[in-house]
Amino acid sequence: MSVTKNDNGVFVISLDFELLWGVWDVTTRERYGAHILGVKEAIPRLLELFAHYDITVTFATVGFLFAKNKEELLNHVPGNKPTYSNDDYNVYTKEFSSLGNDETDDPYHFGYSLFELIKQSPHEIGTHTFCHYFCLEEGQTPEEFDADIKAAKKISAAKDIKLTSMVFPRNQVNPHYLPVLKDNGINVYRSNPVSWIYKPRKLSAEIIFIRICRLLDTYLPISGYNTHAIKSGDEIPVNIPASRFLKPYNKNLAWLEKLKLRRILNEMTVAAKKNHLYHLWWHPHNFGVNIQENIDNLTVILKHYQALHKEHGFTNLTMKEAAGF
């Protein structure tokens, strides 16, 4: 990891902006649709909150969401699509049949008004690949991944956005694909926390025991303090590793909310005192329901950041800025 010249700790926030493209294969509109539709309220609320606390973040955005409508999206689809051994992961063959025309009649797949809001803000827009590409699943190839990234770059360029930062969908960080990022000018990426419970895995390897361990780690220091020492170096792409997923509010686990927040605040304090990096992340659709409760929790975190900034010089940067670009 190589962070831009900074003598203090660094606080990074990245959001995986994906709408239904991020969950279509693991849930249904009936079960999760309210979360997706709620993003229309959640993102303006987040932008307002970030502005109030003078925070800038990275929106790692699925390339599909750069499109105004179906015609524009289809015009940017690469010819070399992923060939997963399990075709149930293939968004082109499984999900495109349900695609509407635009945000008006299909707000699950399109969110151009939200994209424009983010574009008009001071935040960084990065890539979450073009099609929410799974980089560790069997069957797909580096050449197909390269085609996907080129499609993401092409549609972003059409919107006058230069992509610099990348977040791997489902956190399937594939080290063999880092040269593809470099070759395409993607110079920054987010890796996973170092603990074995966060090791990049294909979907079939996400067994229940690992999920339980990660759930417990939300509230208790199972994996320790996930802060990262800031080291200089010239390796491209630069790794700005994740520290903590901001688990959304759950009324059934409301009695644990204070423990969850204490876990995050303690980690932030450690990072500020040690001049480390702390990288918080989540999806906007995580805030799509229980919006006020989630905003309240984030407010506690951002107020704590302000206190650490004042006392220790803890500094907020986007992924791009943290990497020195």
Secondary structure, DSSP 8 states (H G I E B T S, - for coil): ----S-SS-EEEEEEEE-GGGGTTTTS-HHHHHHHHHTHHHHHHHHHHHHHHTT---EEEE-GGGG-SBHHHHHHH--SS----SSGGG-HHHHTGGG--SBTTT-TTT--HHHHHHHHTSSSEEEES-SS---TTSTT--HHHHHHHHHHHHHHHHTTT----EEE-GGG---GGGHHHHHHTT--EEE---SSGGG----GGG--HHHHHHHHHHHHS-TT----B-------SSEE----EE-----GGGGGGHHHHHHHHHHHHHHHHHHT-EEEEEE-GGGGSSSHHHHHHHHHHHHHHHHHHHHHH--EE--HHHHTT-
